Amino acid sequence: MSYFTTIFINVVLPILILMGVGALMQKKFSFQLGQISTLITYCFMPAAIFINVYQTRFEAQLFGQLVLYLGLFTVSLMIFGSLLAKVLKLNRGEAATLKNSISLMNSNNYGLPVSQLVFSTNPLGVSIQIIIIVLQNLLTYTYGLYNLLSASKSALGILKSLMKLPIIHALILGLVFVLLDLQLPAFALIPLEQLSNGFIGLALILLGAQLSGIKIKSFHRVITWSLIGRLIAGPAFAFGFIWLLGIDGVLAQSLFIASAFPTSRNTATIAFEYNVEPDLTAQVVLYTTLLSSITVTIVIYLSMVLF
């Protein structure tokens, strides 16, 4: 069995199976997905984020490379999406969908489980993904909303939105424990680890349940370019900046893999909330998620070979 096949079977296939379970369960029982999403957002995900930060130690040089890379990578995707929307002469709603689909990745309930599976023996890889999650949430509720509404929120409004996110609290608390070299007692550590371990399965089941409700309509050209921008251009930009900055090892692997994740499901949520091409955005999320099973497998393989 080739290494490529091994990666697909051991990393990507388990994700697809859990998503399939979620889709089938939702079709049969019609769960209230909002309540499950709240449970993940306020309980399972913060625990997973805290545990991974708590168990990892960053070197100053590594952190500096990470910040510089994320700045270059994020801005390049924004520029690429904007230029592409202009070249295609899309209307405002279609342009917003395209730009968000390229720049905003599903780092939460897709990316974090992938990282936990790939870097199961190296917490550093998962901790890097957590930092990317925080950045992506910041972009979603600033850049993403700006694209949809063509008007940015106030600085105070952005700050209030961010401080309401439990993942921010978990990240800050984890950093406090790391910086002060504090140790959790067993009675607190054990339940947090159990919640963290349960995050992967529940998050992927929820994602499958959410995708099962998306209606497939005609294949819009925005979908095609979103697939190219998110699943092909994203990893291409990532590889270029990783090579340019001389990043290697686990940091390079984690960043390269993260660049291949599908479009964030949150883009569909905010598009629906503000009624800006909600059906088109939902289809982009569905198609990028399905095809990412191929591209993510390829990128994981390349990350292990190249770095």
LINMOTA-V636443 format. One record per backbone hydrogen bond with DSSP energy under -0.5 kcal/mol. NH is the residue of the N-H (numbers start at 1). CO is the residue of the C=O. If there is no record, write none. Layout:
# LINMOTA-V636443
NH:CO ; NH:CO
This chain:
# LINMOTA-V636443
6:2 ; 7:3 ; 8:4 ; 9:5 ; 10:6 ; 11:7 ; 12:7 ; 13:8 ; 15:11 ; 16:12 ; 17:13 ; 18:14 ; 19:15 ; 20:16 ; 21:17 ; 22:18 ; 23:19 ; 24:20 ; 25:21 ; 26:22 ; 27:23 ; 28:24 ; 29:25 ; 30:26 ; 33:31 ; 35:32 ; 36:32 ; 37:33 ; 38:34 ; 39:35 ; 40:36 ; 41:37 ; 42:38 ; 43:39 ; 44:39 ; 45:40 ; 47:43 ; 48:44 ; 49:45 ; 50:46 ; 51:47 ; 52:48 ; 53:49 ; 54:50 ; 55:51 ; 56:53 ; 63:59 ; 64:60 ; 65:61 ; 66:62 ; 67:63 ; 68:64 ; 69:65 ; 70:66 ; 71:67 ; 72:68 ; 73:69 ; 74:70 ; 75:71 ; 76:72 ; 77:73 ; 78:74 ; 79:75 ; 80:76 ; 81:77 ; 82:78 ; 83:79 ; 84:80 ; 85:81 ; 86:82 ; 87:83 ; 88:84 ; 89:86 ; 90:85 ; 95:91 ; 96:92 ; 97:93 ; 98:94 ; 99:95 ; 100:96 ; 101:97 ; 102:98 ; 103:99 ; 104:100 ; 105:103 ; 106:262 ; 107:105 ; 111:106 ; 112:107 ; 112:108 ; 114:110 ; 115:111 ; 116:112 ; 117:113 ; 118:114 ; 119:115 ; 120:117 ; 122:119 ; 125:122 ; 126:122 ; 127:123 ; 128:124 ; 129:125 ; 130:126 ; 131:127 ; 132:128 ; 133:129 ; 134:130 ; 135:131 ; 136:132 ; 137:133 ; 138:134 ; 139:135 ; 140:136 ; 141:137 ; 142:139 ; 144:139 ; 145:140 ; 146:142 ; 147:143 ; 148:144 ; 149:145 ; 150:146 ; 158:154 ; 159:155 ; 160:156 ; 161:157 ; 162:158 ; 163:159 ; 164:160 ; 164:161 ; 165:162 ; 166:164 ; 168:165 ; 169:165 ; 170:166 ; 171:167 ; 172:168 ; 173:169 ; 174:170 ; 175:171 ; 176:172 ; 177:173 ; 178:174 ; 179:175 ; 180:176 ; 181:178 ; 182:177 ; 188:185 ; 189:185 ; 190:186 ; 192:188 ; 193:189 ; 194:190 ; 195:191 ; 196:192 ; 197:193 ; 198:194 ; 199:195 ; 199:196 ; 200:196 ; 202:198 ; 203:199 ; 204:200 ; 205:201 ; 206:202 ; 207:203 ; 208:204 ; 209:205 ; 210:206 ; 211:207 ; 212:208 ; 213:209 ; 213:210 ; 214:211 ; 217:215 ; 220:218 ; 223:220 ; 224:220 ; 225:221 ; 226:222 ; 227:223 ; 228:224 ; 229:225 ; 230:226 ; 231:227 ; 232:227 ; 232:228 ; 233:228 ; 234:229 ; 236:232 ; 237:233 ; 238:234 ; 239:235 ; 240:236 ; 241:237 ; 242:238 ; 243:239 ; 244:240 ; 245:241 ; 246:242 ; 246:243 ; 247:242 ; 249:307 ; 251:248 ; 252:248 ; 253:249 ; 254:250 ; 255:251 ; 256:252 ; 257:253 ; 258:254 ; 259:255 ; 260:257 ; 261:258 ; 264:104 ; 267:264 ; 268:264 ; 268:265 ; 269:265 ; 270:266 ; 271:267 ; 272:268 ; 273:269 ; 274:270 ; 275:272 ; 276:271 ; 277:275 ; 281:277 ; 282:278 ; 283:279 ; 284:280 ; 285:281 ; 286:282 ; 287:283 ; 288:284 ; 289:285 ; 290:286 ; 291:287 ; 292:288 ; 293:290 ; 294:291 ; 295:291 ; 296:292 ; 298:294 ; 299:295 ; 300:296 ; 301:297 ; 302:298 ; 303:299 ; 304:300 ; 305:301 ; 306:302 ; 307:303
